[in-house]
């Protein structure tokens, strides 16, 4: 498991959590739940029909004895949930009948379990799209005070022969399609904060096709302005931008471009100018650079809600469960 997971597990041992899985019959969810139940620091809450979940687990050979299974069709607090949902969505004029229909969907039901304090965190997306995980979170959990957007980052880990993993952070690769310069500032702050959970001492690069004015255009201006604003907002976080990737990671290239090599050439936290660059960038690192990618980790919400890739496996679900729940420890 990746660097930083040991400290996360220690956090959870001191403050055990419950995590909701919105796709309770999925084999990968059941595999991860079985592994979690062998520990005592993170309890899975599976959303779905009890008989269907138990049958799926038995057929797949996973022991989920001890897991909490909640069925939206017959939960004894469903009326209470409907009332709260109507209150939260009253500006949209949601009726109890509409609420009941919406809450039969496991992504909304699971998110409300977190809102009601039944669970501490949620992990979905094994079969749902990212939008179907993020939408209920935005509507019901909402962003933290001072945050204007939900963003995301990936943590990428590459084992080395020395035994010390190489760990980097990349944001935003999954949520904001065309972030403004103010969005990039917020993304940088949240990504740096997340990086610290994995033992990264963040050195932030605002990436561009230009380095220190070598290129021109609105996209360059956006990244340059975002860097200036972020340096002012987060004076304790080393940052450089706008900068090309080679100058961000290579001290030699940074020196040839007359940059301060205390930061440039040594960056480990990368802020992309838009989702095109971010999504392509992290997948290149994952597939050609042999990095393991963990994420997308959603940033800026009032409670830990995270999204899975639909191509994930059981081990990745298990790892993301620990990441998601450990973030809940910050709210203790």
PyMOL commands that set and color helices and strands:
alter all, ss='L'
color gray80, all
select helices_A, chain A and resi 5-14+27-37+50-60+78-88+90-92+96-103+106-115+130-141+181-197+218-233+245-249+251-256+275-288+314-331
alter helices_A, ss='H'
color red, helices_A
select strands_A, chain A and resi 17-21+42-47+68-70+121-124+151-158+166-171+203-207+238-243+269-271+292-299+304-307
alter strands_A, ss='S'
color yellow, strands_A
deselect
rebuild
show_as cartoon
